[in-house]
Amino acid sequence: MAHLYRISDGAGDSGSASFALGLNDEGTEVVVKGYRPIVGCLMQVGSVTARSYSAQDYWTTSKVTEILEETEDYVKFKTENSIYEWRK
């Protein structure tokens, strides 16, 4: 289970789906590049299936611009708009 939260207000999500989304080599399709934050990718965390009565199924960040801290189970990173924490 992954957890993704914006530091400024605690907004985010958690769930079994955790994807670093980027473009393929041709720049024509969005592909999964990994499961942890990667510079240049969007980070998406949430449910692998639709949640029955939830207002959201996942949280997607803007593009990751910088990794600030990193351990095996934790990444603090900057996006174009905010600072986030990701935990495994």
Buried (B, 14 or more C-beta within 10 A) or exposed (E): EBBBBBEEEEEBBBBEBBBBBBEEEEEEEEEEBEBBBBEEBBBBBBBEEEEEEEEEBBBBBEBBEEBEEEEEEEBBBBBEEBEBBBBE
